[in-house]
Amino acid sequence: MNNLVYDCVVVGTGISAEPVLHHLSKTNLKVLVIDGSEIKNDYCERKESNKEITRLTPKQIFKSLNIYNNTIPIKSTRYSQISCSKFTYIYTSVSGGLSNFWGGGLHEWPDDELTKTTTLPLDKVKESYKDLKNRLICKSRDHFFNSSPFAMPYINDKKVSTRFITKVTEFFFNPHGLSTHPNRRLPFDQHLIWNSKSTILNYINTSKNLIYKSNITVESIRNTSNENTLYCTTPQGDVQIHSKNIFLCCGTINSTLLAFSALQKPHANLELRHTNAAICPVLSLKKSQLYSNNNIDLPDISWSYYPSKNQEPSAAGYLIASNFLLKRFKSRFYRILSPKITVLFTQFFSSLTFLTIYKKDTNSNTHLKITRKSSHNESHSDFLLEISSKPKIQKIMASMLLDMLSLGKWIKNRSILLIPLARLVRIGADVHYTSTMPDSSLKYSEISTNSYGEIQNLVNIYACDPSRLAYLSCLPHSFTSMAIINASMPHIIDKIQKNL
Ligand SMILES: Cc1cc2nc3c(=O)[nH]c(=O)nc-3n(C[C@H](O)[C@H](O)[C@H](O)COP(=O)(O)OP(=O)(O)OC[C@H]3O[C@@H](n4cnc5c(N)ncnc54)[C@H](O)[C@@H]3O)c2cc1C
């Protein structure tokens, strides 16, 4: 591996790698795919051994990176998450990345939001939405199963204000999850919501030009016009990989840090925009059959709220039936729950519905400051990462409350009381971030890309994950990020082939 020069190296095997590998697998380019961990579908193993599920297994890619919470240094370990008092960044070393536990919300952004985030032609991005939906079997829940009794009353309610757009949530489906189960479905888990692992393994196994190496963590990159060198650590020791082109698919902060190392900048100040989210339990005084129906185990209605006609959405989210959370709750606490307590909980949960609310990024104010302290040798430098965040909490709360009051009208037949902002930011909410390496014609940043994701001042290094989105909608972003990468790939491959 040390002596070979690859045409392309793809760093990361999360969802962002899917469009990259899909296109590269159709070429004759010599491609190396690497990830800090290994692709394995551990769901069955966990089920059999009945182990506690720990999905958040964060990692710190730069071992020598010191993390400061404004002024207090945070000790970074492989199992810590980067956080400061108002911001938590979750990252994972598990192959497949955050798609191991993501919400599965699949949203196509409206045109006006797309034009704020990319300068690629809109029709190309929209074609990409279609391509992705077809090849990843993204269908509405209805397509596979009967309509949910929970969802349909909401969908059919003619009185629902036109400001709310509701639809049965679309999910990525993993075909294996569907076909192997006797009832053609599994409970809510990463098999039902699309998990990139099996798709990516499939590309690797069926394409002759993709070579996959697990347990290789890229620590830094050296960029020259002829070649890129990736300095990596492996359990067996340090290795150097040489490649003409690099696709960074390793999540916003990891990709940004690697770009930073390649740019050899002494420091960078970056903005990190993120959506604010809350989970709000909705209490219903009228206990309904709908809520206690046992078939409901998915968050199956997504909604977006338009304050006035033709405007972009002010908030978006999911409506989650209580059974979904009840099942998770029971499975988590089954050891300590007596039958009596279980009945009590079931009754309590049966009068609850949960709303997840996502707000646009306008009130977030998180900054990353990366400083290069010293460079001991070629491969390992000392970096300092400071994160500071001052979200405008009062403004966020006020605008969420306004949305929820309107939402109250919408669910008036069933629910009486809203308890707002049970938790202002749920775990994972902060991961809806963007803007560290945006499209330079749309937004200024110290590190930016061109329309196709090539990082400015770096030759042949492409940002291929949400770090290159210039704008953050309140609608989930991953699908749009994938569509933008998918739309860029033909151009990038064309360029690579011309330069061979
Ligand atoms: C709780 C939660 C719910 C979410 N819900 C939604 C939702 O409903 N809809 C939506 O659109 N988005 C959602 N998201 C966001 C979504 O999960 C992420 O945007 C998406 O998974 C990012 O994918 P990625 O491939 O860019 O990065 P990641 O998923 O982070 O994958 C990065 C990969 O790179 C590898 N890697 C990292 N650094 C290195 C390195 N230095 N060297 C080698 N390998 C490396 C990792 O092992 C990993 O495999 C949610 C996130 C969370 C946490």
The ligand as a MOL file (V3000), in Angstrom:
LIG
                    3D

  0  0  0     0  0            999 V3000
M  V30 BEGIN CTAB
M  V30 COUNTS 53 58 0 0 0
M  V30 BEGIN ATOM
M  V30 1 C -29.2440 11.4530 16.2050 0
M  V30 2 C -29.0730 11.9300 14.7820 0
M  V30 3 C -30.1650 12.0160 13.9550 0
M  V30 4 C -30.0080 12.4650 12.6470 0
M  V30 5 N -31.1080 12.5030 11.8480 0
M  V30 6 C -31.0020 12.8950 10.5690 0
M  V30 7 C -32.1500 12.8930 9.7040 0
M  V30 8 O -33.2510 12.5260 10.0870 0
M  V30 9 N -31.9900 13.2980 8.4220 0
M  V30 10 C -30.7770 13.7290 7.9580 0
M  V30 11 O -30.7100 14.1130 6.7770 0
M  V30 12 N -29.6720 13.7280 8.7400 0
M  V30 13 C -29.7480 13.3170 10.0300 0
M  V30 14 N -28.6270 13.3160 10.8450 0
M  V30 15 C -27.3440 13.7640 10.2810 0
M  V30 16 C -26.6890 12.6260 9.5170 0
M  V30 17 O -26.5640 11.4990 10.3410 0
M  V30 18 C -25.2920 13.0870 9.0640 0
M  V30 19 O -25.4090 14.2790 8.3130 0
M  V30 20 C -24.6610 12.0510 8.1390 0
M  V30 21 O -24.6650 10.7700 8.7260 0
M  V30 22 C -23.2400 12.4860 7.8010 0
M  V30 23 O -22.6640 11.4920 6.9770 0
M  V30 24 P -21.1440 11.5220 6.5280 0
M  V30 25 O -20.9320 10.3170 5.6980 0
M  V30 26 O -20.8150 12.8460 5.9490 0
M  V30 27 O -20.2970 11.4630 7.8830 0
M  V30 28 P -20.2840 10.3530 9.0250 0
M  V30 29 O -21.5910 9.6530 9.0480 0
M  V30 30 O -19.8070 11.0330 10.2570 0
M  V30 31 O -19.2040 9.2860 8.5280 0
M  V30 32 C -17.8450 9.5700 8.5780 0
M  V30 33 C -17.0650 8.2990 8.2750 0
M  V30 34 O -15.6980 8.6520 8.1440 0
M  V30 35 C -14.8890 7.8600 9.0070 0
M  V30 36 N -13.7810 8.7390 9.4180 0
M  V30 37 C -13.8690 9.8960 10.1040 0
M  V30 38 N -12.6680 10.4640 10.2340 0
M  V30 39 C -11.7920 9.6620 9.6020 0
M  V30 40 C -10.3820 9.7120 9.3890 0
M  V30 41 N -9.6500 10.7260 9.8120 0
M  V30 42 N -9.7840 8.6880 8.7200 0
M  V30 43 C -10.5210 7.6580 8.2630 0
M  V30 44 N -11.8600 7.5590 8.4300 0
M  V30 45 C -12.4840 8.5440 9.0890 0
M  V30 46 C -15.8190 7.4060 10.1250 0
M  V30 47 O -15.3870 6.1870 10.6990 0
M  V30 48 C -17.1460 7.2510 9.3760 0
M  V30 49 O -17.2750 5.9920 8.7640 0
M  V30 50 C -28.7380 12.8540 12.1560 0
M  V30 51 C -27.6280 12.7300 12.9770 0
M  V30 52 C -27.7820 12.2800 14.2800 0
M  V30 53 C -26.5650 12.1560 15.1430 0
M  V30 END ATOM
M  V30 BEGIN BOND
M  V30 1 1 1 2
M  V30 2 1 2 3
M  V30 3 2 2 52
M  V30 4 2 3 4
M  V30 5 1 4 5
M  V30 6 1 4 50
M  V30 7 2 5 6
M  V30 8 1 6 7
M  V30 9 1 6 13
M  V30 10 2 7 8
M  V30 11 1 7 9
M  V30 12 1 9 10
M  V30 13 2 10 11
M  V30 14 1 10 12
M  V30 15 2 12 13
M  V30 16 1 13 14
M  V30 17 1 14 15
M  V30 18 1 14 50
M  V30 19 1 15 16
M  V30 20 1 16 17
M  V30 21 1 16 18
M  V30 22 1 18 19
M  V30 23 1 18 20
M  V30 24 1 20 21
M  V30 25 1 20 22
M  V30 26 1 22 23
M  V30 27 1 23 24
M  V30 28 2 24 25
M  V30 29 1 24 26
M  V30 30 1 24 27
M  V30 31 1 27 28
M  V30 32 2 28 29
M  V30 33 1 28 30
M  V30 34 1 28 31
M  V30 35 1 31 32
M  V30 36 1 32 33
M  V30 37 1 33 34
M  V30 38 1 33 48
M  V30 39 1 34 35
M  V30 40 1 35 36
M  V30 41 1 35 46
M  V30 42 1 36 37
M  V30 43 1 36 45
M  V30 44 2 37 38
M  V30 45 1 38 39
M  V30 46 1 39 40
M  V30 47 2 39 45
M  V30 48 1 40 41
M  V30 49 2 40 42
M  V30 50 1 42 43
M  V30 51 2 43 44
M  V30 52 1 44 45
M  V30 53 1 46 47
M  V30 54 1 46 48
M  V30 55 1 48 49
M  V30 56 2 50 51
M  V30 57 1 51 52
M  V30 58 1 52 53
M  V30 END BOND
M  V30 END CTAB
M  END
